[in-house]
Amino acid sequence: MSKVTPIPMMRQQDNIEGFAKHVLEEEIGEVFVTVHQYFDTSSGDITPEQMERLDKLVEQLACLIREQVMQNNPKYTGTTP
């Protein structure tokens, strides 16, 4: 996994999904490059339809990550361990 570029700090609870999306967007590019290199192809153009699908997947994954972080961290649920 590559080093994630920092983003400005906001309240953590409000920013979990935004931070997850930021990380996903950086890492997904690396996944495309790695897979294309393995199969000796070029990572290049993406169709508008493919981009729309990718954007939706990133949104869904970021939401899932936010939910999972909040469920597993008592400071976001208001409970104590």
Backbone torsions as a table, in degrees:
resi	resn	phi	psi	omega
1	MET	NA	136.1	-178.7
2	SER	-80.8	165.2	177.8
3	LYS	-72.6	130.6	-176.7
4	VAL	-83.4	133.0	176.3
5	THR	-68.1	127.2	-179.2
6	PRO	-64.8	151.1	173.5
7	ILE	-120.0	157.7	-179.7
8	PRO	-57.3	141.1	-178.7
9	MET	-74.3	138.0	172.4
10	MET	-130.8	-179.1	174.0
11	ARG	-57.0	128.3	-173.8
12	GLN	-56.9	-45.5	-176.7
13	GLN	-59.6	-40.4	-179.2
14	ASP	-73.8	-17.9	-170.8
15	ASN	-111.4	3.7	-178.9
16	ILE	-57.7	-51.0	-177.0
17	GLU	-65.3	-40.3	178.6
18	GLY	-64.0	-41.7	179.2
19	PHE	-67.7	-42.0	178.2
20	ALA	-59.6	-43.2	179.4
21	LYS	-62.6	-42.8	177.9
22	HIS	-57.6	-48.0	-179.7
23	VAL	-64.9	-46.0	179.7
24	LEU	-57.7	-45.6	-178.6
25	GLU	-61.3	-39.6	178.7
26	GLU	-68.0	-43.0	-174.9
27	GLU	-75.7	-32.7	-179.0
28	ILE	-61.9	-38.6	176.5
29	GLY	-58.9	-40.3	178.6
30	GLU	-66.8	-36.0	178.3
31	VAL	-63.4	-46.2	178.8
32	PHE	-58.3	-46.2	-179.3
33	VAL	-62.0	-46.3	-178.5
34	THR	-61.4	-45.9	-179.6
35	VAL	-65.7	-42.9	178.7
36	HIS	-64.2	-39.3	177.6
37	GLN	-63.0	-42.4	-179.4
38	TYR	-60.1	-40.7	-178.3
39	PHE	-94.5	10.2	176.0
40	ASP	54.9	45.8	175.5
41	THR	-123.5	172.4	179.9
42	SER	-100.4	132.9	171.7
43	SER	-83.4	120.3	-174.7
44	GLY	-147.6	-126.7	-175.0
45	ASP	-58.4	143.7	173.3
46	ILE	-125.4	134.3	-177.7
47	THR	-71.7	159.3	176.6
48	PRO	-57.7	-37.4	178.6
49	GLU	-65.5	-41.8	178.0
50	GLN	-65.2	-40.0	179.0
51	MET	-63.7	-40.6	178.1
52	GLU	-62.8	-43.5	177.4
53	ARG	-62.2	-43.8	179.9
54	LEU	-63.5	-43.7	177.9
55	ASP	-59.4	-42.8	178.8
56	LYS	-64.1	-41.6	178.5
57	LEU	-63.3	-42.6	178.6
58	VAL	-61.7	-44.5	178.2
59	GLU	-60.0	-45.4	-179.6
60	GLN	-64.6	-43.3	178.6
61	LEU	-64.6	-41.9	179.2
62	ALA	-62.7	-40.1	177.7
63	CYS	-65.0	-44.7	178.0
64	LEU	-60.6	-43.5	179.2
65	ILE	-62.9	-44.2	177.6
66	ARG	-58.0	-48.0	179.8
67	GLU	-59.0	-44.2	-177.9
68	GLN	-67.4	-40.8	177.9
69	VAL	-63.5	-45.2	-178.2
70	MET	-65.7	-37.9	-179.6
71	GLN	-69.2	-28.5	-174.7
72	ASN	-103.8	5.5	179.0
73	ASN	-127.4	109.2	-176.2
74	PRO	-55.1	-27.9	-178.5
75	LYS	-67.6	-17.2	177.7
76	TYR	-96.3	-17.4	-178.8
77	THR	-101.4	-11.1	-178.8
78	GLY	80.6	11.2	178.2
79	THR	-109.9	168.1	176.8
80	THR	-112.1	151.3	-178.2
81	PRO	-66.5	NA	NA
